[in-house]
Amino acid sequence: MVVDMQQGVFATPRLQREACVARINQLTRAADRVIFIQHIEEGGLEEGSDGFALLPDLYQPEGALYSSKTACDAFYKTGLEQLLDEHGIREFVMCGCATDYCVDTTLKNAASKGYAITVAEDAHTTADRPAAQAATLIAHYNEVWRTLTVPGNPVHVKPTETILQAWQAN
């Protein structure tokens, strides 16, 4: 699941954009199924606008699925859960933007719904915030997710390369 990798979202500078996109592309090229989540919002992220469009250097495989959202949580008043059910998806890898908002909120809701989640620890990004720099936020959330208490359904946080190696072994 690739969250909010849209042109309008990246109007605000994000940490290591190119490296993040490269890792996401590695994952999307190797994945069985890819779901792109796109935020819709007035003021530049309207559906069909340039801001709503995914980053041009983001690989979109044939057969990719798409879901839109209006809140940080990709499950909030959307068809995402139905889309996952229709395709028999109960586990997925998460990556994208913004670590501290949309990735975090969606991940926590998905884990509470029983989805098995692995986060690509080096394939999500965010912007500097008034209280913390982006690098600190990314490291912080990777640790929060590693230690998140969801009995019977731990969230896994792994480097992209480790995820890819596991996929190749299967």
N, C-alpha and C positions, 0 to 999 in steps of 0.2 A: 504494500500500500504506500503510495507516494503522495504526500500531503503538501498542498499549496505551493508547488514549484511554478508559480505564475509570474509573468512579466510585471504585473502591477505590484505584486508582493515584493519583488526585488527592486522596486523603485527606491526602497530603503536599503542601503548597503548591508549585505549579510556576510558573515565570516566565511572565508575560504569558499566562495561561491563555485569557482571552477573545479576545485577538488571535490566538493560535495556532489556536483552534477556528474563528474566523472565516475564516482563511486555508485551513484544511483543508476547511471547507465550500465555499469557492470552488472548490477543486480537485475535491472529490467531485461537485459539481454539474456540472462541465465534463468530467469523465473519461468515457471509454468504458466502463471497468470499474473497480470499486472492491473492494479486499480489506481487510477489517478483521481485524487480528491481535489476539487477546485472551489475556492471560496468565491461566493457571489456577494457583491456589496455595491451600493451606490457610491459614486465618486471615483470611478476608475476600474472597478472589478465587475461591471455589468456583463452578463453572459453575451458572448459574441464580440466583446470589445478587445482591443489589443492588450489591455491590462489583465483580462480574464484568461488570455491565451497562455498555454504552458511555455516555458522558456524555449527558445528555438533550438538550443543545443541539447535539449532533453530528448532522449530516445523514446519513441512511442511505438512499441511493437504492434504488429497487426493483431487484432483480436483483443487489444487492451480494453478494459472497462473504465467507465467514467461516472463519477458521482459528484454532485455539487452540494454545498452547504452554505449556511448563512451565519453560523456560530462557530466558535473554536472547536466544539465537539462535532465531529463528522457524523455522529449518530443522531444528533438533535434535530428532530422534525425533518429527517431525510429518508431516502429509500435505501440507504447503505446496508442496513441489516437484512432487508429483503434481497438485495443484490447478492450479498454474501450467501444467504440461504439458497437462492436459486442456483448458485454455482457450487454448492456444497463446501464452501470455504469456512473452516473452523480454526485455521491457524494461518498466520501471515507474518511477514517481515515488514517493519515500519521504517520509513525514512522521510525526509522532506524538510519543510519549514513551517512554522517557527517552533523550535524546540520547546520553548517555555510557554507557549500558548496552544496552538492547534495540535502539535504532535503530542504533547503531554496530556491534554484534555481528552483527546480521542483514545490514546493508549489506555488511560485509566478506566474510561468507560468500557472499552472493549474487553479489558481484563476482567472487569466486574461482571460482564455478560458471559464470561467463560471462554472467550477466544484465546488461543495459545499465541503469544506474541513474542517475537524476537525483534529487538531494535538493532539496527545497524548503527553502532555507536559512533562511527565516523562518517555517516551519510545523512546527518541532519544538521541544520544550521539555524542561526538566529542573528539578530542585530544586537549591538551594544545597547544597553538600557541604562537609565539614570542610576540604578542601584548596583549594577554589575556589568562587566564586559562580557561580550558574547562567548569567548572561550571559557570563562568561569561558569557561565550559565550552562553551556553544553556539558562540561565536566560534572557539574552539580546534578543535572537531570539524569545523566547516565548513572550516577551513583544512586539517586533516588529510585530510579526504575529497577536497578539491580537488587535493591533492598525492599522494594514494595511488597507489602504483606497482602497477598491474595491466596489464602489457603488452598492448596491443591492446584494452583495455576500460577506458578511463578513467571514473572517476565524475565526473559533472557536478553542480555545486552552483550553483543559480540561485534568484533571488527568485521567489516565487509569481507575481507579475505577468508576469515574463518567460516562465514556463512556460505561463501561460494565453494570452499573446499568440501563442506558437508553436503552440499547439493550434488557436487560431482561424484562423491562417494556413493550416493544412492542410486 
